[in-house]
Amino acid sequence: MYLVIAEKPSVSRAIARVIGAENREEGFLSGKDCIVSWCLGHLAEYLPPDGYDKRYESWKYEDLPIIPDEWKLAVSREKKEQFYTLKRLLNSPDVEYVVNACDAGREGELIFRRVYQLSGSRKTVKRLWVSSMEDSAIRAGMEQLKDAEEYRNLAEAAVCRAKADWLVGMNATRAFTTKYYKKLTVGRVQTPTLAMLVDRMEQIKKFRKEKYFNVELDCDGMKAERQKIFDPEEAEKLRNLCDGKDAHVMSCESVEKKMKPPRLYDLTTLQREANRIYGFTAQQTLTAAQSLYEEKLITYPRTDSNFLTEDMESTARQVIRVIHEKYQLMGPFDKPEKPDLGRVMNNKKVSDHHAIIPTIEIADADLNDLKETEQKILFLIAAHTVEAVSRDHVFREISVEVECEGEHFHAKGKEIMEQGWKIYEACFRNPDGIAIEDPKEAAKETIPKVKKGKTFYHVEAKVTEHFTSPPKPYTEDTLLAAMETAGNKEFDAETEKKGLGTPATRASIIEKLVHSQYACRKGKQIVATDDGQSLIEILPDYLKSASMTAEWENQLLEMEHGKIQPEQFLTGIRNLITMMLNGCDQISEEESGRFQSRESIGTCPVCGSLVYEGKKNYYCSSRECNFALWKETRYLQSMRKTIDKRMAAELLKNGSTHVKDLYSAKKDRYFEADLLMKTQDDGKVEFSLSFPKNNYNKKTKKRA
């Protein structure tokens, strides 16, 4: 008997179907000689600081750095039942060995290892490593299971990434929060990403547009220009000189050029194009792609490769044929051509997973059953796959030089010789998704055919007014591109991977910035908020450095390849924390109060200092004092009440506040009472209720 553990129930069901585990049990599926279960994503996470020591419940700068001697994991409350099922299975005497079938990547390795570690199991572990959820791929993978030891380096990189995020996040967040008396969230990767948004906004803010002028000659429908004249008098003088005069073609050059097809999609490129074409966020694209993968319609999406392995040629040829059959009503797909598969095959450029392509399964799939986002992402991947193996786009680039009254003007145009792969790109330019060349679009870049020596008589000259353009705000398309290439200039050309985060994590990084209200979306744009700008303003350069964070990502990749040891990486992280705290020690009292200009809500009952409102609490401004009133407390949670600003001010002033809408679960009614606050010398708060005689029997009506 062997046990297979996947990340999600949907993946488990797909594997179970192939290996014959068809009996449904509580939390798993079973067969004659196998059991299949699942992790429900991250079942276990590292404990927060107060899980190591209760004194960390209060945030004190003096307690930093917090560096666990022994890292502790805890299972989330809502997933405990499934964990205990896995623990029982992992320790069952009937199970001979375990198959790690979690997603084939760094995070999948981490999810399995944490559950295995917490279970206390010592059973042999094998690894299922597949790039597709097709039955044939699962069957082949199960026949060629790997030894889990082959992925030890990958697991260590995953663990080090998680520890680094915890160490930087917990220590930096607490350090700057306690120094500035304001909740300031700092992340190892999200902070440098935020810094890029802030830097772009600064560039836009500082930009001063300049007016410039172009002088155009109308040469029988061909527009010849002298561009970017910043002096209006010079532009007008040139117009007067040429208006109504004859213009002569001095040269006409035509150069044939070829544009090769794009490479196949990796996750980042897919997310960028889905944002540009459909306006999808990176997370929406990843969610749709993951669902398509679990439905067996595309290959593994969390990849950074743009190529296929050379042994996939036959499969790729079948997939391309199926794409044409499936989408034959969509313009160019009705005339399949012989694919140039050599363009997309390269073993050396495929590491853990190959590029994203559809699977053979799309042939029998009813695409109408998919969500709209999934339909669009699948069509995008299908069209792009055909593009990548199509003919070059061939065109002539035409440059014409025109002379008028001794002054020279230029015209440029393009003549399409062969559409090639570009015809499939046209699928996304109209609402029907049909690739039909638009004559109006094609005409925009064409110019009349002319020859050297031709004369245009009595040309009309005019001046057009323009302005220099500021840098554009980031969209998720351009932000993902910037994250992918962050720090490039600081690396050697031989460096294997650069950038902030990985293809699998960049979407979540952007979502964290939006969720924390350090960034927001404005249409397709993503910009830093005032809070985001304030955070970046006070942080030291090394915490917001894209190149430093990209270097950490490189080190994690080197760890995957066994080139550096985990302790070497973590030593660098600990040194960074020491440097950060040394810098925080130098923050002046005046600088510490930069966020405290707002009005206080009262005075601290312990030390008499001013109390201010934060996001989650009302806190004492004294660095030595531990007093805080939390907006959500365990005492009031069952009564469905949080402490608002009015209540907090009255508690600080009188030690009590009257509350009218407290809920009694026992009687299923709302009632009113006085909330009393008692404060200990160490800053801890105790609550109780008092029922004034005249209000004791007074109850509000039951609410729906």
MOJO-V401605 format. One record per backbone hydrogen bond with DSSP energy under -1.0 kcal/mol. CO is the residue of the C=O (numbers start at 1). NH is the residue of the N-H. E is the energy in kcal/mol with one decimal. If there is no record, write none. Layout:
co nh e
CO NH E
CO NH E
//
This chain:
co nh e
1 96 -3.6
2 35 -2.1
3 99 -3.5
4 37 -3.0
5 101 -2.9
6 39 -1.6
7 40 -1.4
7 41 -1.8
8 12 -2.2
9 13 -2.6
10 14 -1.6
11 15 -2.2
12 16 -3.0
13 17 -2.0
14 18 -1.1
15 19 -2.2
16 20 -1.2
16 21 -2.3
20 22 -1.1
23 30 -2.5
25 27 -1.1
28 25 -2.6
29 36 -3.1
30 23 -2.6
33 2 -1.6
34 31 -2.9
35 4 -3.1
36 29 -2.9
37 6 -2.3
41 43 -1.1
43 76 -2.0
45 74 -2.4
48 51 -2.2
49 52 -2.0
49 53 -1.5
53 56 -2.0
54 57 -2.0
60 63 -1.2
61 64 -1.6
72 47 -2.3
74 45 -2.3
76 79 -1.6
77 80 -1.1
79 83 -1.9
80 84 -2.6
81 85 -1.5
82 86 -2.3
83 87 -3.1
84 88 -2.2
85 89 -2.2
86 90 -3.2
87 91 -1.2
89 92 -1.2
92 95 -1.4
97 3 -2.2
98 126 -3.1
99 5 -2.7
100 128 -2.4
103 105 -2.1
105 109 -2.0
106 110 -1.8
107 111 -2.6
108 112 -2.0
109 113 -2.4
110 114 -2.2
111 115 -1.5
112 116 -2.8
113 117 -2.6
114 118 -2.4
115 119 -1.9
124 98 -3.1
125 148 -1.7
126 100 -3.3
127 146 -2.6
131 300 -3.5
134 138 -2.5
135 139 -2.9
136 140 -2.4
137 141 -2.4
138 142 -2.6
139 143 -1.5
146 127 -2.8
147 150 -2.1
148 151 -1.9
149 152 -1.6
151 155 -2.3
152 156 -2.4
153 157 -2.1
154 158 -2.0
155 159 -2.4
156 160 -2.6
157 161 -2.3
158 162 -2.0
159 163 -2.6
160 164 -2.7
161 165 -2.3
162 166 -2.1
163 167 -3.1
164 168 -2.6
165 169 -2.3
166 170 -2.9
167 171 -1.7
168 172 -2.3
169 173 -1.8
170 174 -1.8
171 175 -2.5
172 176 -2.4
173 177 -1.8
174 178 -2.3
175 179 -1.7
176 180 -1.9
177 181 -1.0
177 182 -1.2
187 191 -1.3
189 193 -1.6
190 194 -2.4
191 195 -2.3
192 196 -1.5
193 197 -1.5
194 198 -2.5
195 199 -2.7
196 200 -2.0
197 201 -2.0
198 202 -2.2
199 203 -2.1
200 204 -2.1
201 205 -2.6
202 206 -2.5
210 468 -2.4
212 466 -2.9
213 229 -2.8
214 464 -2.9
215 226 -1.8
216 462 -2.0
217 219 -1.0
217 224 -2.1
218 220 -1.1
219 222 -1.5
222 219 -3.0
224 217 -3.0
225 410 -2.5
226 215 -2.3
229 213 -2.2
231 235 -2.0
232 236 -2.5
233 237 -2.2
234 238 -2.0
235 239 -2.1
236 240 -2.5
237 241 -1.9
238 242 -1.7
239 243 -2.5
242 245 -2.3
245 459 -3.0
247 456 -3.5
248 403 -2.9
249 453 -2.7
251 401 -2.3
253 399 -2.6
255 397 -3.1
257 395 -2.3
259 393 -2.4
265 356 -2.8
266 270 -2.1
267 271 -2.7
268 272 -2.4
269 273 -2.4
270 274 -2.3
271 275 -1.7
272 276 -2.3
273 277 -3.0
274 278 -1.8
274 280 -1.7
281 285 -2.1
282 286 -2.3
283 287 -2.7
284 288 -2.3
285 289 -2.8
286 290 -2.7
287 291 -2.0
288 292 -2.4
289 293 -2.2
290 294 -2.2
291 295 -1.5
292 297 -2.8
293 296 -1.5
297 359 -1.9
301 303 -2.4
303 267 -2.3
306 264 -1.1
307 355 -2.4
308 346 -2.7
309 312 -2.1
310 313 -1.0
312 316 -3.2
313 317 -2.2
314 318 -1.9
315 319 -2.5
316 320 -2.3
317 321 -1.8
318 322 -2.4
319 323 -2.3
320 324 -1.9
321 325 -2.0
322 326 -2.8
323 327 -2.5
327 330 -2.2
329 331 -1.3
330 333 -1.3
331 334 -1.3
332 335 -1.6
339 341 -1.2
340 343 -1.4
341 344 -1.4
344 308 -3.3
346 349 -1.3
347 350 -1.4
357 299 -2.1
359 362 -1.6
360 363 -2.1
366 369 -2.0
367 370 -1.4
371 375 -2.5
372 376 -2.3
373 377 -2.4
374 378 -2.5
375 379 -2.3
376 380 -2.4
377 381 -2.3
378 382 -2.6
379 383 -2.9
380 384 -2.1
381 385 -2.2
382 386 -1.8
383 387 -2.3
384 388 -2.3
387 390 -2.0
389 340 -2.9
391 421 -1.9
393 259 -2.8
394 417 -2.2
394 418 -2.4
395 257 -3.3
396 415 -2.4
397 255 -2.4
398 413 -2.2
399 253 -2.8
400 411 -2.5
401 250 -2.8
401 251 -1.3
402 409 -3.2
403 248 -2.7
404 407 -2.1
407 404 -2.8
409 402 -3.1
410 225 -2.8
411 400 -3.0
413 398 -2.6
415 396 -3.0
418 394 -2.4
419 422 -1.8
420 423 -1.3
421 424 -1.3
422 426 -1.1
424 427 -1.6
425 428 -1.4
426 429 -1.8
430 433 -1.6
434 436 -1.4
438 442 -2.4
439 443 -2.0
445 414 -2.8
451 454 -1.9
454 249 -2.8
456 247 -2.8
459 244 -3.7
460 218 -2.4
462 216 -2.8
464 214 -2.2
466 212 -2.5
474 526 -3.0
475 479 -2.8
476 480 -2.4
477 481 -1.7
478 482 -2.2
479 483 -2.8
480 484 -2.2
481 485 -1.5
483 500 -3.1
485 488 -2.0
487 490 -1.3
488 491 -1.7
492 495 -1.5
502 505 -1.3
502 506 -1.9
505 509 -1.8
506 510 -2.0
507 511 -2.2
508 512 -2.3
509 513 -1.8
510 514 -1.9
511 515 -3.0
512 516 -2.5
513 518 -2.2
513 519 -1.5
514 517 -1.2
518 529 -2.0
520 527 -2.5
522 525 -1.9
525 522 -2.5
527 520 -2.6
529 533 -2.4
530 534 -2.4
531 535 -2.3
532 536 -2.1
533 537 -1.9
534 538 -1.2
535 539 -1.1
540 543 -1.2
545 549 -1.8
546 550 -2.5
547 551 -1.9
548 552 -1.7
549 553 -1.9
550 554 -2.0
551 555 -2.2
552 556 -2.3
553 557 -1.9
554 558 -2.5
555 559 -2.1
556 560 -1.9
557 561 -1.3
558 563 -3.1
559 562 -1.6
565 569 -1.4
566 570 -2.5
567 571 -2.2
568 572 -1.3
569 573 -1.5
570 574 -2.6
571 575 -2.4
572 576 -1.7
573 577 -2.0
574 578 -2.1
575 579 -2.4
576 580 -2.4
577 581 -2.5
578 582 -2.2
579 583 -1.8
580 584 -2.3
581 585 -2.0
583 586 -1.1
584 587 -1.6
588 592 -2.3
589 593 -1.1
591 594 -1.7
593 596 -1.8
602 611 -2.6
604 608 -1.5
609 604 -3.4
610 621 -2.5
611 601 -2.5
612 619 -2.2
616 631 -2.5
617 614 -3.7
618 629 -2.9
619 612 -2.4
627 620 -1.7
629 618 -2.6
631 643 -2.4
633 637 -1.3
636 641 -1.7
637 640 -1.7
639 663 -1.5
644 648 -2.5
645 649 -2.4
646 650 -2.1
647 651 -2.5
648 652 -2.3
649 653 -1.8
650 654 -3.4
651 655 -1.2
655 677 -2.9
657 675 -3.3
659 673 -2.4
662 671 -3.6
664 668 -1.3
664 669 -1.4
669 664 -3.4
671 662 -2.8
673 659 -3.1
674 690 -2.5
675 657 -1.7
676 688 -1.6
678 686 -2.8
680 683 -1.7
684 680 -3.0
686 678 -2.8
688 676 -3.1
690 674 -3.2
692 695 -1.7
692 696 -1.1
695 698 -1.2
//
